[in-house]
Amino acid sequence: MPRDAAISRSVLSDQVKDRLLQAILAGRYPPGARIVETRVARELGTSQAPVREALRDLEALGVVETTAFRGARVRRPSAAELLEGFTVRAALESLGARLAIPRLTDDDIGALAAYVEEMRRSADAGDFHAEATADAAFHGRIVELAGNATLQRVWKTLEPFSRTYITMVVPGVDRRRIAELHAPVLAALRLRDASVAATVIHDHFADTAAMLTRLWASTAARTSGEASPEPVA
């Protein structure tokens, strides 16, 4: 294969991967949904080769899983895996906040505040995909402001499947509460105190993990016919 053809196909597979990831996060492919190579290739006007490569990349990210004779499906991570991811994200985003704070401008704070308001509006309107998008943009902007490309790459391997899982798999999530959990993070960033911000981000993920753990326990109890624990306030 000519060298330029290989490069071209690589670039195309990256574009297909981005399109598929957007579709997954938008809910077009919910957890467990099958992704058909031929259909995706037809929709995007490409051959199956870059679609297959894109699916391999998404599998490496933990977003899809491929089974022999059954093709690719959007992966449904376990509760334990998601909670482990929160622990790692807390460490990464705390570092991101420490690096970002010396670089923060008033405009940056304003943009982060706008994401929190968008989360609140979307939660109140019942637009959960819009809320999840604003949520990801809030966290992603903090990591981006850190100015560390390695940190950003590592963070991006964890964010997609956790957002997909919370948005579409966990029943009974209090969306307004999810939005409000970001207010202390914003307040800490306004103080421009790196230690405070790092602590608050750890608390943010701990609170989110505790909320989801109670929801999972409640759902499991209802499924088994046992008495449910108190609902999340």
Summary of the structure (lengths in Angstrom):
residues: 233
radius of gyration: 19.3
end to end distance: 59.9
largest distance: 65.0
contacts: 714
relative contact order: 0.12
helix: 74%
strand: 4%
